[in-house]
Amino acid sequence: MASLLMAGCDNSEKFHVKGNITGAEGKTLYFDANTINGVELLDSVKLKKDGSFSFSGNRPTLCPEFYTLIVDGEIIHLSIDSTETVTIEASLPGAATNYTVSGSYDSEKIREISLQQLDLQRKIVALESDKSLYPGDITDSINSMVEAYKEKMKKDYIFKEPMSAYAYYAVSQSITDLAGTYLIFNPLTDRADIKCYATVATAWDGLYHDAPRTEQLCNSVIKGMDNTAKPTPKVIEVDSSKVQVTGIIDVNLPDSKGNIKKITDLKGKVVLLDFTQYSAKESAERTRQMRSLYEKYSSRGFEIYQVSLDEDLSFWRYSTEKLPWVCVHETDGTVTSLYGVGMLPTYFLISRDNVVVKRSELVKDLTAEIEALL
């Protein structure tokens, strides 16, 4: 008991997060740590009428760490470097945008970034719901907005103070559209984005050499440089005697949960068998096209069976977690070789009776081909 009391009285190695959230009486406020392995709940409190709260935790020892306050679906992002006391004043509804933060320079900068990120997200949602625009125009507009946003992030945050916690936060942002959730800065396939990661990784390596976050940054840069070193598409050696034009070679591969998915189980449906790589530069745009096809035809008996050859399994799981079709992964290239796939992406159209009828090189109008099979 004496030891516990002494430990409870020693605040020298603690940080503190406190403040008030008005309009939140009876709501539960959660305090989470955002680790490189996922989200960890640290504490929670049911707010009273005055909305006051106070959390504390052991100070980070290897590098700045990241935390969130979550109430009623509203998220406030913070960074803690040492034993500082961070004060938050917010109100519901709209706590994620209607708050102030003091006591942490990085958390103030993260607030700036978060507000701009939320504004970008709102603009994307508005574009995607605009029925007067063609899908291609929507995609072009989203791409233009994201590129402009990235340039602003580089100039104002990433290259300005790359050693800061807010620079780390800036390169790690993600965005959601109809194709799913993806990283705004892709460290695996985009050379310009890799440069952003490399800048932050170099700065962090000088200050926080032994931190797991630094190792993660450096590994992403190394893998990205390796992925983009070869300008040609990924080529797979194929035994041409095994290539089949008709009939079907069954595919038995695991999805992200380890469940084996067989393509022959989809007999009775028109199937698009797609071999792809989510780390490819064109992947986000291609996923949007796939989602458009799926939403248009799935109710009529259309399915997508997508085989990924991504080397980074974590990245693949992250990229596919919200996709509605069958997503599996292959590591040894056996099925890919049996289907005679020489470059990615390549797809095959399969009829309702499980017969391969056409591969992508022979398809002039994919929509028309699917309509004909349905």
C-alpha beads as a LAMMPS data file, in Angstrom:
LAMMPS data file: protein, C-alpha beads

374 atoms
373 bonds

1 atom types
1 bond types

-500.0 500.0 xlo xhi
-500.0 500.0 ylo yhi
-500.0 500.0 zlo zhi

Masses

1 110.0

Atoms # bond

1 1 1 0.000 0.000 0.000
2 1 1 2.816 2.412 0.889
3 1 1 4.540 1.714 -2.431
4 1 1 1.324 2.329 -4.337
5 1 1 0.741 5.615 -2.558
6 1 1 4.282 6.784 -3.295
7 1 1 3.927 5.853 -6.959
8 1 1 0.595 7.673 -7.128
9 1 1 2.136 10.843 -5.729
10 1 1 5.076 10.897 -8.194
11 1 1 3.991 12.947 -11.216
12 1 1 7.486 13.841 -12.398
13 1 1 7.394 11.267 -15.213
14 1 1 3.766 11.825 -16.212
15 1 1 2.066 13.886 -18.890
16 1 1 -1.409 15.306 -18.399
17 1 1 -4.316 15.992 -20.741
18 1 1 -7.174 17.992 -19.256
19 1 1 -9.879 20.449 -20.194
20 1 1 -13.592 20.863 -20.785
21 1 1 -16.034 19.669 -23.427
22 1 1 -19.309 21.526 -23.133
23 1 1 -22.618 20.148 -24.373
24 1 1 -21.449 16.602 -23.652
25 1 1 -23.149 15.780 -20.354
26 1 1 -23.582 12.020 -20.004
27 1 1 -21.320 11.289 -22.973
28 1 1 -18.288 9.018 -22.580
29 1 1 -14.913 10.533 -23.438
30 1 1 -12.259 8.027 -24.505
31 1 1 -8.522 8.615 -24.307
32 1 1 -6.591 6.378 -26.747
33 1 1 -2.952 5.859 -27.644
34 1 1 -2.290 5.511 -31.373
35 1 1 0.632 3.093 -31.453
36 1 1 2.321 1.655 -34.542
37 1 1 0.528 -1.607 -33.716
38 1 1 -2.933 -0.072 -33.502
39 1 1 -5.207 1.824 -31.149
40 1 1 -4.975 1.185 -27.402
41 1 1 -7.621 2.463 -24.984
42 1 1 -5.892 4.134 -22.033
43 1 1 -8.786 5.593 -20.080
44 1 1 -12.339 6.884 -20.304
45 1 1 -14.737 9.036 -18.284
46 1 1 -18.424 9.865 -18.393
47 1 1 -18.625 13.634 -18.617
48 1 1 -20.636 15.636 -16.124
49 1 1 -22.502 18.871 -16.751
50 1 1 -19.394 21.082 -16.706
51 1 1 -17.655 18.735 -19.189
52 1 1 -14.360 18.688 -17.270
53 1 1 -11.904 15.825 -17.656
54 1 1 -8.339 14.927 -16.745
55 1 1 -6.138 12.075 -17.999
56 1 1 -2.497 11.253 -17.404
57 1 1 0.041 8.737 -18.611
58 1 1 3.693 7.786 -18.554
59 1 1 5.745 10.176 -20.653
60 1 1 7.069 8.842 -23.983
61 1 1 10.707 7.801 -23.695
62 1 1 11.899 7.078 -27.243
63 1 1 10.077 9.622 -29.396
64 1 1 6.898 11.742 -29.459
65 1 1 3.732 9.658 -29.350
66 1 1 0.202 10.240 -30.631
67 1 1 -3.108 10.171 -28.808
68 1 1 -6.773 10.849 -29.470
69 1 1 -9.715 12.088 -27.474
70 1 1 -12.979 10.641 -28.809
71 1 1 -16.463 11.712 -27.774
72 1 1 -19.711 11.065 -29.640
73 1 1 -17.767 10.082 -32.759
74 1 1 -15.736 13.319 -32.744
75 1 1 -11.943 12.874 -32.739
76 1 1 -9.276 15.261 -31.450
77 1 1 -5.673 14.339 -32.300
78 1 1 -2.774 15.105 -29.955
79 1 1 0.953 14.538 -29.723
80 1 1 2.846 14.189 -26.449
81 1 1 6.611 14.601 -26.275
82 1 1 7.479 14.626 -22.584
83 1 1 5.790 15.623 -19.322
84 1 1 3.756 18.524 -20.681
85 1 1 0.219 19.404 -19.639
86 1 1 -2.069 19.786 -22.645
87 1 1 -5.348 21.632 -22.228
88 1 1 -8.329 21.126 -24.549
89 1 1 -11.428 23.310 -24.717
90 1 1 -14.164 21.979 -26.987
91 1 1 -17.905 21.716 -27.428
92 1 1 -20.456 19.346 -28.920
93 1 1 -21.584 19.006 -31.572
94 1 1 -18.522 19.456 -33.772
95 1 1 -15.763 18.920 -31.200
96 1 1 -13.375 17.724 -33.927
97 1 1 -13.422 21.170 -35.535
98 1 1 -14.587 23.376 -32.682
99 1 1 -11.747 23.086 -30.176
100 1 1 -8.633 24.862 -28.960
101 1 1 -5.442 23.296 -27.645
102 1 1 -2.663 24.771 -25.523
103 1 1 0.481 23.453 -23.862
104 1 1 1.742 21.539 -26.907
105 1 1 3.155 23.180 -30.026
106 1 1 2.909 19.962 -32.055
107 1 1 -0.709 19.429 -31.019
108 1 1 -1.526 22.950 -32.168
109 1 1 0.015 22.235 -35.572
110 1 1 -1.773 18.884 -35.743
111 1 1 -5.026 20.763 -35.155
112 1 1 -4.243 22.921 -38.215
113 1 1 -3.576 19.815 -40.316
114 1 1 -6.671 17.988 -39.043
115 1 1 -8.975 20.872 -39.937
116 1 1 -7.575 20.982 -43.471
117 1 1 -7.841 17.214 -43.792
118 1 1 -11.500 17.271 -42.687
119 1 1 -12.192 20.041 -45.184
120 1 1 -10.642 17.936 -47.971
121 1 1 -12.730 14.953 -46.886
122 1 1 -15.936 17.017 -46.992
123 1 1 -15.129 18.258 -50.497
124 1 1 -14.546 14.701 -51.710
125 1 1 -17.866 13.526 -50.276
126 1 1 -19.651 16.477 -51.905
127 1 1 -18.086 15.692 -55.292
128 1 1 -18.948 12.002 -55.130
129 1 1 -22.583 12.792 -54.338
130 1 1 -22.927 15.313 -57.192
131 1 1 -25.162 13.504 -59.697
132 1 1 -24.578 16.159 -62.355
133 1 1 -20.923 15.134 -62.832
134 1 1 -19.541 12.233 -64.846
135 1 1 -17.445 9.667 -62.906
136 1 1 -14.330 10.643 -64.835
137 1 1 -14.804 14.320 -63.983
138 1 1 -15.284 13.441 -60.310
139 1 1 -12.080 11.391 -60.308
140 1 1 -10.104 14.146 -62.015
141 1 1 -11.399 16.739 -59.555
142 1 1 -10.576 14.553 -56.542
143 1 1 -7.078 13.868 -57.853
144 1 1 -6.495 17.596 -58.414
145 1 1 -7.680 18.456 -54.905
146 1 1 -5.537 15.764 -53.297
147 1 1 -2.442 16.864 -55.243
148 1 1 -2.976 20.500 -54.232
149 1 1 -3.458 19.386 -50.622
150 1 1 -0.224 17.382 -50.726
151 1 1 1.740 20.339 -52.041
152 1 1 0.453 22.494 -49.187
153 1 1 1.338 19.798 -46.640
154 1 1 4.870 19.570 -48.041
155 1 1 5.460 23.314 -48.000
156 1 1 3.823 24.224 -44.702
157 1 1 4.517 21.154 -42.567
158 1 1 6.611 18.258 -43.878
159 1 1 9.647 20.080 -45.282
160 1 1 9.350 22.975 -42.842
161 1 1 10.146 21.006 -39.666
162 1 1 10.663 17.361 -40.653
163 1 1 11.960 16.457 -37.197
164 1 1 8.637 17.422 -35.593
165 1 1 5.790 15.189 -34.486
166 1 1 3.401 17.131 -36.693
167 1 1 5.541 16.359 -39.789
168 1 1 5.242 12.653 -38.943
169 1 1 1.492 13.122 -38.561
170 1 1 1.299 14.954 -41.916
171 1 1 2.948 12.179 -43.948
172 1 1 0.803 9.524 -42.224
173 1 1 -2.599 10.957 -43.134
174 1 1 -5.268 8.908 -44.893
175 1 1 -8.389 9.846 -46.820
176 1 1 -11.608 7.999 -47.682
177 1 1 -13.537 7.973 -50.941
178 1 1 -15.777 5.474 -52.739
179 1 1 -12.750 3.302 -53.493
180 1 1 -11.956 2.950 -49.788
181 1 1 -9.431 4.377 -47.351
182 1 1 -5.894 5.009 -48.551
183 1 1 -2.782 6.920 -47.555
184 1 1 -2.547 10.462 -48.952
185 1 1 1.230 10.078 -49.132
186 1 1 2.040 6.615 -50.481
187 1 1 5.548 5.606 -49.371
188 1 1 5.559 2.408 -51.417
189 1 1 4.903 3.474 -55.009
190 1 1 5.136 7.241 -55.489
191 1 1 8.659 8.678 -55.828
192 1 1 7.585 12.173 -54.739
193 1 1 5.823 10.745 -51.682
194 1 1 8.836 8.586 -50.862
195 1 1 10.905 11.783 -50.772
196 1 1 8.544 13.185 -48.122
197 1 1 8.885 10.047 -46.011
198 1 1 12.655 10.047 -46.499
199 1 1 12.912 13.645 -45.297
200 1 1 11.021 12.871 -42.087
201 1 1 12.794 9.516 -41.648
202 1 1 16.229 11.149 -41.887
203 1 1 15.323 13.850 -39.370
204 1 1 13.780 11.357 -36.945
205 1 1 16.731 8.990 -37.300
206 1 1 19.004 11.772 -36.067
207 1 1 16.832 12.534 -33.026
208 1 1 15.086 9.257 -32.232
209 1 1 17.364 6.599 -33.690
210 1 1 16.135 3.720 -31.495
211 1 1 12.397 4.444 -31.760
212 1 1 10.145 1.876 -33.502
213 1 1 8.432 4.734 -35.372
214 1 1 11.787 5.737 -36.856
215 1 1 12.430 2.161 -37.930
216 1 1 8.978 2.033 -39.520
217 1 1 9.629 5.240 -41.470
218 1 1 13.015 4.037 -42.702
219 1 1 11.662 0.632 -43.728
220 1 1 8.871 2.288 -45.714
221 1 1 11.413 4.417 -47.565
222 1 1 13.669 1.453 -48.340
223 1 1 10.745 -0.639 -49.586
224 1 1 9.401 2.259 -51.645
225 1 1 12.773 2.865 -53.275
226 1 1 12.995 -0.818 -54.111
227 1 1 9.446 -0.893 -55.523
228 1 1 10.028 2.099 -57.772
229 1 1 13.561 1.257 -58.897
230 1 1 12.288 -0.684 -61.909
231 1 1 10.168 1.410 -64.292
232 1 1 8.676 -1.641 -66.027
233 1 1 5.612 -3.593 -64.775
234 1 1 6.210 -6.640 -62.641
235 1 1 6.887 -9.587 -64.968
236 1 1 6.293 -13.202 -63.967
237 1 1 7.946 -16.157 -65.715
238 1 1 5.276 -18.386 -67.255
239 1 1 5.217 -21.945 -68.557
240 1 1 3.238 -21.319 -71.755
241 1 1 2.145 -24.973 -71.959
242 1 1 -0.033 -24.437 -68.884
243 1 1 -1.950 -21.454 -70.263
244 1 1 -5.604 -22.290 -70.850
245 1 1 -8.052 -20.294 -72.947
246 1 1 -11.258 -22.027 -71.928
247 1 1 -12.475 -23.925 -68.887
248 1 1 -11.237 -22.831 -65.469
249 1 1 -8.322 -23.436 -63.160
250 1 1 -9.644 -23.348 -59.618
251 1 1 -8.201 -20.768 -57.235
252 1 1 -7.923 -21.570 -53.515
253 1 1 -6.420 -18.587 -51.716
254 1 1 -6.867 -16.968 -48.276
255 1 1 -8.601 -13.675 -47.612
256 1 1 -7.431 -11.179 -44.976
257 1 1 -8.980 -13.294 -42.189
258 1 1 -7.325 -16.514 -43.367
259 1 1 -10.508 -17.998 -44.856
260 1 1 -9.928 -19.959 -48.077
261 1 1 -11.968 -18.608 -50.989
262 1 1 -12.508 -20.841 -54.032
263 1 1 -13.437 -19.350 -57.369
264 1 1 -15.464 -22.440 -58.267
265 1 1 -17.768 -21.632 -55.333
266 1 1 -18.919 -18.614 -57.374
267 1 1 -20.429 -20.803 -60.105
268 1 1 -23.720 -19.252 -61.168
269 1 1 -22.260 -15.749 -61.161
270 1 1 -20.391 -13.758 -63.764
271 1 1 -16.928 -13.279 -62.255
272 1 1 -14.148 -10.807 -62.943
273 1 1 -10.962 -12.629 -61.896
274 1 1 -8.504 -9.806 -61.332
275 1 1 -4.749 -10.097 -60.705
276 1 1 -3.441 -6.877 -59.211
277 1 1 -1.053 -5.097 -56.866
278 1 1 -2.421 -2.471 -54.455
279 1 1 0.969 -0.839 -54.095
280 1 1 0.967 0.057 -57.805
281 1 1 0.660 3.768 -58.562
282 1 1 -2.558 3.348 -60.571
283 1 1 -4.216 1.148 -57.942
284 1 1 -6.461 3.798 -56.338
285 1 1 -7.978 4.830 -59.674
286 1 1 -8.425 1.217 -60.731
287 1 1 -10.147 0.347 -57.448
288 1 1 -12.612 3.181 -58.089
289 1 1 -13.423 1.650 -61.463
290 1 1 -13.884 -1.779 -59.886
291 1 1 -16.201 -0.338 -57.239
292 1 1 -18.286 1.331 -59.943
293 1 1 -18.686 -1.997 -61.778
294 1 1 -19.484 -3.852 -58.564
295 1 1 -22.136 -1.379 -57.455
296 1 1 -23.722 -1.425 -60.906
297 1 1 -23.867 -5.185 -61.464
298 1 1 -23.511 -7.098 -58.165
299 1 1 -27.281 -7.254 -57.669
300 1 1 -27.563 -8.995 -61.035
301 1 1 -25.099 -11.767 -60.205
302 1 1 -21.731 -10.155 -60.816
303 1 1 -18.759 -10.770 -58.519
304 1 1 -15.116 -9.714 -58.400
305 1 1 -12.460 -12.179 -57.245
306 1 1 -9.306 -10.143 -56.780
307 1 1 -5.907 -11.780 -56.363
308 1 1 -3.222 -9.521 -54.901
309 1 1 0.504 -10.067 -55.309
310 1 1 1.551 -7.320 -52.884
311 1 1 4.668 -8.200 -50.920
312 1 1 3.563 -6.148 -47.893
313 1 1 0.692 -8.125 -46.320
314 1 1 -0.144 -5.382 -43.824
315 1 1 -0.497 -2.854 -46.623
316 1 1 -2.700 -5.284 -48.562
317 1 1 -4.979 -5.865 -45.569
318 1 1 -5.209 -2.105 -44.973
319 1 1 -6.060 -1.497 -48.642
320 1 1 -8.791 -4.157 -48.850
321 1 1 -10.466 -4.014 -45.445
322 1 1 -13.462 -2.018 -46.715
323 1 1 -13.843 -3.515 -50.193
324 1 1 -17.107 -5.444 -50.736
325 1 1 -15.839 -8.123 -53.132
326 1 1 -13.607 -11.191 -52.641
327 1 1 -10.012 -10.152 -51.922
328 1 1 -7.342 -12.859 -51.601
329 1 1 -3.553 -12.907 -51.561
330 1 1 -0.952 -15.088 -53.265
331 1 1 2.676 -15.282 -52.169
332 1 1 4.329 -17.826 -54.484
333 1 1 2.852 -16.863 -57.870
334 1 1 1.586 -20.379 -58.658
335 1 1 -1.959 -19.411 -59.609
336 1 1 -0.685 -16.337 -61.404
337 1 1 1.582 -18.491 -63.534
338 1 1 -1.128 -21.052 -64.258
339 1 1 -3.314 -18.259 -65.637
340 1 1 -0.503 -17.043 -67.833
341 1 1 -0.300 -13.618 -66.245
342 1 1 2.741 -11.807 -67.585
343 1 1 2.134 -8.352 -66.115
344 1 1 -0.123 -6.609 -63.619
345 1 1 -2.924 -5.769 -63.717
346 1 1 -4.512 -8.558 -65.800
347 1 1 -8.080 -9.822 -65.539
348 1 1 -10.286 -12.605 -66.888
349 1 1 -14.038 -12.745 -67.445
350 1 1 -15.675 -15.966 -66.264
351 1 1 -19.192 -17.012 -67.278
352 1 1 -21.909 -18.276 -64.959
353 1 1 -20.954 -21.888 -65.725
354 1 1 -17.335 -21.356 -64.576
355 1 1 -15.734 -21.017 -67.993
356 1 1 -13.023 -18.452 -68.774
357 1 1 -14.356 -16.607 -71.820
358 1 1 -11.944 -13.709 -72.288
359 1 1 -8.833 -12.089 -70.821
360 1 1 -8.171 -8.373 -70.532
361 1 1 -6.024 -8.004 -73.643
362 1 1 -9.003 -9.068 -75.779
363 1 1 -11.595 -6.879 -74.079
364 1 1 -12.443 -3.620 -75.864
365 1 1 -15.472 -2.633 -73.776
366 1 1 -15.560 -4.237 -70.315
367 1 1 -19.038 -2.968 -69.478
368 1 1 -20.467 -4.389 -72.702
369 1 1 -18.771 -7.753 -72.092
370 1 1 -20.200 -7.990 -68.573
371 1 1 -23.671 -7.030 -69.822
372 1 1 -23.492 -9.761 -72.439
373 1 1 -22.534 -12.433 -69.890
374 1 1 -25.194 -11.331 -67.415

Bonds

1 1 1 2
2 1 2 3
3 1 3 4
4 1 4 5
5 1 5 6
6 1 6 7
7 1 7 8
8 1 8 9
9 1 9 10
10 1 10 11
11 1 11 12
12 1 12 13
13 1 13 14
14 1 14 15
15 1 15 16
16 1 16 17
17 1 17 18
18 1 18 19
19 1 19 20
20 1 20 21
21 1 21 22
22 1 22 23
23 1 23 24
24 1 24 25
25 1 25 26
26 1 26 27
27 1 27 28
28 1 28 29
29 1 29 30
30 1 30 31
31 1 31 32
32 1 32 33
33 1 33 34
34 1 34 35
35 1 35 36
36 1 36 37
37 1 37 38
38 1 38 39
39 1 39 40
40 1 40 41
41 1 41 42
42 1 42 43
43 1 43 44
44 1 44 45
45 1 45 46
46 1 46 47
47 1 47 48
48 1 48 49
49 1 49 50
50 1 50 51
51 1 51 52
52 1 52 53
53 1 53 54
54 1 54 55
55 1 55 56
56 1 56 57
57 1 57 58
58 1 58 59
59 1 59 60
60 1 60 61
61 1 61 62
62 1 62 63
63 1 63 64
64 1 64 65
65 1 65 66
66 1 66 67
67 1 67 68
68 1 68 69
69 1 69 70
70 1 70 71
71 1 71 72
72 1 72 73
73 1 73 74
74 1 74 75
75 1 75 76
76 1 76 77
77 1 77 78
78 1 78 79
79 1 79 80
80 1 80 81
81 1 81 82
82 1 82 83
83 1 83 84
84 1 84 85
85 1 85 86
86 1 86 87
87 1 87 88
88 1 88 89
89 1 89 90
90 1 90 91
91 1 91 92
92 1 92 93
93 1 93 94
94 1 94 95
95 1 95 96
96 1 96 97
97 1 97 98
98 1 98 99
99 1 99 100
100 1 100 101
101 1 101 102
102 1 102 103
103 1 103 104
104 1 104 105
105 1 105 106
106 1 106 107
107 1 107 108
108 1 108 109
109 1 109 110
110 1 110 111
111 1 111 112
112 1 112 113
113 1 113 114
114 1 114 115
115 1 115 116
116 1 116 117
117 1 117 118
118 1 118 119
119 1 119 120
120 1 120 121
121 1 121 122
122 1 122 123
123 1 123 124
124 1 124 125
125 1 125 126
126 1 126 127
127 1 127 128
128 1 128 129
129 1 129 130
130 1 130 131
131 1 131 132
132 1 132 133
133 1 133 134
134 1 134 135
135 1 135 136
136 1 136 137
137 1 137 138
138 1 138 139
139 1 139 140
140 1 140 141
141 1 141 142
142 1 142 143
143 1 143 144
144 1 144 145
145 1 145 146
146 1 146 147
147 1 147 148
148 1 148 149
149 1 149 150
150 1 150 151
151 1 151 152
152 1 152 153
153 1 153 154
154 1 154 155
155 1 155 156
156 1 156 157
157 1 157 158
158 1 158 159
159 1 159 160
160 1 160 161
161 1 161 162
162 1 162 163
163 1 163 164
164 1 164 165
165 1 165 166
166 1 166 167
167 1 167 168
168 1 168 169
169 1 169 170
170 1 170 171
171 1 171 172
172 1 172 173
173 1 173 174
174 1 174 175
175 1 175 176
176 1 176 177
177 1 177 178
178 1 178 179
179 1 179 180
180 1 180 181
181 1 181 182
182 1 182 183
183 1 183 184
184 1 184 185
185 1 185 186
186 1 186 187
187 1 187 188
188 1 188 189
189 1 189 190
190 1 190 191
191 1 191 192
192 1 192 193
193 1 193 194
194 1 194 195
195 1 195 196
196 1 196 197
197 1 197 198
198 1 198 199
199 1 199 200
200 1 200 201
201 1 201 202
202 1 202 203
203 1 203 204
204 1 204 205
205 1 205 206
206 1 206 207
207 1 207 208
208 1 208 209
209 1 209 210
210 1 210 211
211 1 211 212
212 1 212 213
213 1 213 214
214 1 214 215
215 1 215 216
216 1 216 217
217 1 217 218
218 1 218 219
219 1 219 220
220 1 220 221
221 1 221 222
222 1 222 223
223 1 223 224
224 1 224 225
225 1 225 226
226 1 226 227
227 1 227 228
228 1 228 229
229 1 229 230
230 1 230 231
231 1 231 232
232 1 232 233
233 1 233 234
234 1 234 235
235 1 235 236
236 1 236 237
237 1 237 238
238 1 238 239
239 1 239 240
240 1 240 241
241 1 241 242
242 1 242 243
243 1 243 244
244 1 244 245
245 1 245 246
246 1 246 247
247 1 247 248
248 1 248 249
249 1 249 250
250 1 250 251
251 1 251 252
252 1 252 253
253 1 253 254
254 1 254 255
255 1 255 256
256 1 256 257
257 1 257 258
258 1 258 259
259 1 259 260
260 1 260 261
261 1 261 262
262 1 262 263
263 1 263 264
264 1 264 265
265 1 265 266
266 1 266 267
267 1 267 268
268 1 268 269
269 1 269 270
270 1 270 271
271 1 271 272
272 1 272 273
273 1 273 274
274 1 274 275
275 1 275 276
276 1 276 277
277 1 277 278
278 1 278 279
279 1 279 280
280 1 280 281
281 1 281 282
282 1 282 283
283 1 283 284
284 1 284 285
285 1 285 286
286 1 286 287
287 1 287 288
288 1 288 289
289 1 289 290
290 1 290 291
291 1 291 292
292 1 292 293
293 1 293 294
294 1 294 295
295 1 295 296
296 1 296 297
297 1 297 298
298 1 298 299
299 1 299 300
300 1 300 301
301 1 301 302
302 1 302 303
303 1 303 304
304 1 304 305
305 1 305 306
306 1 306 307
307 1 307 308
308 1 308 309
309 1 309 310
310 1 310 311
311 1 311 312
312 1 312 313
313 1 313 314
314 1 314 315
315 1 315 316
316 1 316 317
317 1 317 318
318 1 318 319
319 1 319 320
320 1 320 321
321 1 321 322
322 1 322 323
323 1 323 324
324 1 324 325
325 1 325 326
326 1 326 327
327 1 327 328
328 1 328 329
329 1 329 330
330 1 330 331
331 1 331 332
332 1 332 333
333 1 333 334
334 1 334 335
335 1 335 336
336 1 336 337
337 1 337 338
338 1 338 339
339 1 339 340
340 1 340 341
341 1 341 342
342 1 342 343
343 1 343 344
344 1 344 345
345 1 345 346
346 1 346 347
347 1 347 348
348 1 348 349
349 1 349 350
350 1 350 351
351 1 351 352
352 1 352 353
353 1 353 354
354 1 354 355
355 1 355 356
356 1 356 357
357 1 357 358
358 1 358 359
359 1 359 360
360 1 360 361
361 1 361 362
362 1 362 363
363 1 363 364
364 1 364 365
365 1 365 366
366 1 366 367
367 1 367 368
368 1 368 369
369 1 369 370
370 1 370 371
371 1 371 372
372 1 372 373
373 1 373 374
